[in-house]
Amino acid sequence: MNFPLLVGACLAAVLDWMAVAKQWRRVAYFAKPLTILLLFTWFVCQAGLQGAALWFGIGLLFSLAGDVFLLLPPRFFLFGLAAFALTHLAYLFGFLLPLPTGGYLWMVLILPVVALLAFLVMHRVAASQIQRGLRKLVLPTIFYTVLISLMLVSALWTLFRADWVMRDAVLVSLGAIFFYVSDWTNAWIRFVKPVRTGRVLVMVSYHLGQFLLMLGLVLNLRGV
């Protein structure tokens, strides 16, 4: 499983959490992109870049770009948002390869729940953006919300697919949930109300999400 790369990625993530908590900006400039870069390298070594794995590899690269943009001044925020939107789109494509052949009834039940949750949070964030004079961010927020919700649903779908081992499906589902929580926490503390240790929570949930997603994918693709 090439543990040195994986351990290195974990250590970089922890260093980034500390940097965010202590406001060590120079350390964060190094640790944040390094985490995803090492995770991408580990993922490619384990799964390659063919079929579904190609889309997840592309998604990680867009995540790396998004991390860099969000480290820059606020005027680069939309670039970061676009990069992470492409991340979720790539993950969505990856989860739909091969096309699911079962579990449709469960998706009919899960989709409205995710949609309602997304609408409630998005409505609050969008209202706050309008109040702050950031109306231009409302449409990108809505579009981003649709993408992250579809990515979450596609990950949860693996729980009911015959081509996924339950252990691996649980890992990627938890990973998608953590990623979802990270995105909404980030939006909330940026536009609605700052939360103490909110930035740390964003990064911890983000990295846990990415690690769980990639671990579940590698196990499933390799049939371990």
C-alpha positions as CSV (number, residue, x, y, z in Angstrom):
1,M,0.0,0.0,0.0
2,N,3.1,2.3,-0.1
3,F,2.7,3.4,3.5
4,P,5.5,6.0,3.5
5,L,3.6,8.2,1.0
6,L,0.3,7.8,2.9
7,V,2.0,8.5,6.2
8,G,3.6,11.5,4.7
9,A,0.3,12.8,3.5
10,C,-1.2,12.3,7.0
11,L,1.7,14.1,8.7
12,A,1.3,17.0,6.2
13,A,-2.4,17.2,7.0
14,V,-1.8,17.3,10.8
15,L,0.8,20.0,10.2
16,D,-1.7,22.0,8.2
17,W,-4.3,21.7,11.0
18,M,-1.7,23.0,13.5
19,A,-0.8,25.8,11.1
20,V,-4.5,26.9,10.8
21,A,-5.0,26.7,14.5
22,K,-1.9,28.7,15.3
23,Q,-2.3,31.0,12.3
24,W,1.1,30.0,10.9
25,R,0.4,31.2,7.4
26,R,3.8,30.4,6.0
27,V,3.5,26.8,7.2
28,A,0.0,26.5,5.8
29,Y,1.3,27.7,2.4
30,F,3.6,24.6,2.4
31,A,1.5,22.0,4.3
32,K,-1.9,22.4,2.7
33,P,-0.9,21.8,-0.9
34,L,1.7,19.2,0.1
35,T,-1.1,17.1,1.7
36,I,-3.1,16.7,-1.5
37,L,0.1,16.3,-3.6
38,L,1.3,13.4,-1.5
39,L,-2.2,11.9,-1.5
40,F,-2.4,12.2,-5.3
41,T,1.0,10.5,-5.7
42,W,-0.1,7.7,-3.3
43,F,-3.4,7.2,-5.2
44,V,-1.7,7.1,-8.6
45,C,0.8,4.5,-7.3
46,Q,-2.0,2.3,-6.0
47,A,-4.8,2.7,-8.5
48,G,-3.2,4.2,-11.7
49,L,-5.0,6.6,-13.9
50,Q,-7.3,4.4,-16.0
51,G,-11.1,4.2,-16.0
52,A,-12.8,5.6,-12.9
53,A,-9.4,6.1,-11.3
54,L,-8.5,8.7,-13.9
55,W,-11.5,10.9,-12.8
56,F,-10.6,10.7,-9.2
57,G,-6.9,11.6,-10.0
58,I,-8.2,14.6,-12.0
59,G,-10.4,15.5,-9.0
60,L,-7.4,15.5,-6.7
61,L,-5.5,17.8,-9.0
62,F,-8.4,20.3,-9.1
63,S,-8.4,20.0,-5.3
64,L,-4.8,20.9,-5.2
65,A,-5.5,23.9,-7.4
66,G,-8.4,24.9,-5.2
67,D,-6.2,24.7,-2.1
68,V,-3.7,27.0,-3.6
69,F,-6.3,29.6,-4.8
70,L,-7.9,29.7,-1.3
71,L,-4.5,30.4,0.3
72,L,-4.3,33.6,-1.9
73,P,-6.1,36.9,-1.2
74,P,-9.9,37.0,-1.3
75,R,-10.1,38.1,-4.9
76,F,-9.0,34.5,-5.9
77,F,-12.0,33.0,-4.0
78,L,-14.1,32.4,-7.1
79,F,-11.1,30.6,-8.8
80,G,-10.9,28.3,-5.7
81,L,-14.7,27.7,-5.9
82,A,-14.5,26.8,-9.5
83,A,-11.6,24.4,-8.9
84,F,-13.5,22.6,-6.2
85,A,-16.6,22.5,-8.3
86,L,-14.6,20.7,-11.0
87,T,-13.3,18.4,-8.2
88,H,-16.8,17.4,-7.3
89,L,-17.8,17.0,-11.0
90,A,-14.8,14.7,-11.6
91,Y,-15.6,12.6,-8.5
92,L,-19.2,12.4,-9.8
93,F,-18.1,11.0,-13.1
94,G,-15.7,8.6,-11.3
95,F,-18.5,7.2,-9.1
96,L,-20.7,6.7,-12.2
97,L,-18.1,4.5,-13.9
98,P,-19.3,1.9,-14.5
99,L,-22.9,3.0,-14.7
100,P,-24.8,1.8,-11.6
101,T,-27.1,-1.1,-12.2
102,G,-29.0,-1.3,-8.9
103,G,-30.0,0.6,-5.8
104,Y,-32.3,3.0,-7.7
105,L,-35.1,2.7,-5.1
106,W,-32.7,3.8,-2.3
107,M,-31.6,6.7,-4.4
108,V,-35.2,7.9,-4.8
109,L,-35.4,8.0,-1.0
110,I,-31.9,9.5,-0.4
111,L,-32.0,12.2,-3.1
112,P,-34.9,14.3,-1.6
113,V,-33.2,14.2,1.8
114,V,-29.9,15.5,0.4
115,A,-31.8,18.1,-1.7
116,L,-33.7,19.4,1.3
117,L,-30.6,19.7,3.4
118,A,-28.8,21.5,0.6
119,F,-31.6,23.9,0.0
120,L,-31.9,24.9,3.7
121,V,-28.2,25.6,4.1
122,M,-27.8,27.2,0.6
123,H,-30.8,29.5,1.3
124,R,-29.2,30.7,4.5
125,V,-25.8,31.3,2.9
126,A,-27.3,33.0,-0.2
127,A,-29.4,35.3,2.0
128,S,-26.3,36.3,3.9
129,Q,-24.3,36.9,0.7
130,I,-27.1,39.3,-0.5
131,Q,-27.1,41.1,2.8
132,R,-23.3,41.6,2.6
133,G,-23.5,42.9,-0.9
134,L,-22.1,39.8,-2.5
135,R,-25.0,39.0,-4.8
136,K,-22.6,38.0,-7.6
137,L,-21.7,34.9,-5.5
138,V,-25.3,33.6,-5.2
139,L,-25.4,31.9,-8.6
140,P,-22.0,30.3,-8.2
141,T,-23.1,29.1,-4.8
142,I,-26.2,27.5,-6.1
143,F,-24.3,25.8,-8.9
144,Y,-21.7,24.6,-6.5
145,T,-24.4,23.3,-4.1
146,V,-25.9,21.2,-6.9
147,L,-22.5,19.6,-7.7
148,I,-21.5,18.8,-4.2
149,S,-25.0,17.3,-3.5
150,L,-24.8,15.1,-6.6
151,M,-21.3,14.0,-5.6
152,L,-22.6,13.0,-2.2
153,V,-25.5,11.1,-3.6
154,S,-23.2,9.3,-6.1
155,A,-21.0,8.2,-3.2
156,L,-23.9,7.1,-1.1
157,W,-25.1,5.1,-4.0
158,T,-22.1,2.7,-3.7
159,L,-23.8,1.4,-0.5
160,F,-26.4,-0.3,-2.6
161,R,-24.3,-1.3,-5.6
162,A,-23.3,-4.9,-6.3
163,D,-19.9,-3.9,-7.7
164,W,-18.9,-2.3,-4.4
165,V,-17.8,-4.2,-1.2
166,M,-19.7,-2.8,1.7
167,R,-16.5,-1.9,3.6
168,D,-15.2,0.2,0.7
169,A,-18.7,1.8,0.1
170,V,-18.8,2.9,3.8
171,L,-15.4,4.5,3.5
172,V,-16.2,6.5,0.4
173,S,-19.6,7.5,1.8
174,L,-18.1,8.7,5.0
175,G,-15.4,10.5,3.0
176,A,-18.1,12.3,0.9
177,I,-20.0,13.3,4.0
178,F,-16.9,14.8,5.6
179,F,-16.1,16.7,2.3
180,Y,-19.7,17.9,2.3
181,V,-19.5,19.1,5.9
182,S,-16.2,20.8,5.2
183,D,-17.7,22.8,2.3
184,W,-20.8,23.9,4.1
185,T,-18.8,24.8,7.2
186,N,-16.4,26.9,5.1
187,A,-19.4,28.7,3.5
188,W,-21.0,29.2,6.9
189,I,-18.0,30.8,8.6
190,R,-17.2,32.9,5.5
191,F,-20.7,34.3,4.8
192,V,-23.0,33.7,7.7
193,K,-21.3,33.7,11.1
194,P,-17.7,33.1,12.1
195,V,-17.2,30.1,14.4
196,R,-14.4,29.6,16.8
197,T,-12.1,26.9,15.5
198,G,-14.2,26.9,12.4
199,R,-11.2,27.0,10.1
200,V,-9.7,24.0,11.8
201,L,-12.9,22.1,11.5
202,V,-13.0,22.9,7.8
203,M,-9.5,21.5,7.2
204,V,-9.9,18.4,9.4
205,S,-13.2,17.4,7.8
206,Y,-11.8,18.2,4.3
207,H,-8.7,16.1,4.7
208,L,-10.6,13.2,6.4
209,G,-13.0,13.3,3.5
210,Q,-10.3,13.1,0.9
211,F,-8.3,10.4,2.7
212,L,-11.4,8.2,3.3
213,L,-12.5,8.7,-0.3
214,M,-9.2,7.7,-1.8
215,L,-8.7,4.8,0.6
216,G,-12.1,3.3,-0.2
217,L,-11.5,3.8,-3.9
218,V,-8.1,2.1,-3.8
219,L,-9.4,-0.9,-1.9
220,N,-12.4,-1.2,-4.2
221,L,-10.4,-0.8,-7.4
222,R,-7.7,-3.2,-6.3
223,G,-10.2,-5.7,-4.9
224,V,-8.2,-5.9,-1.6
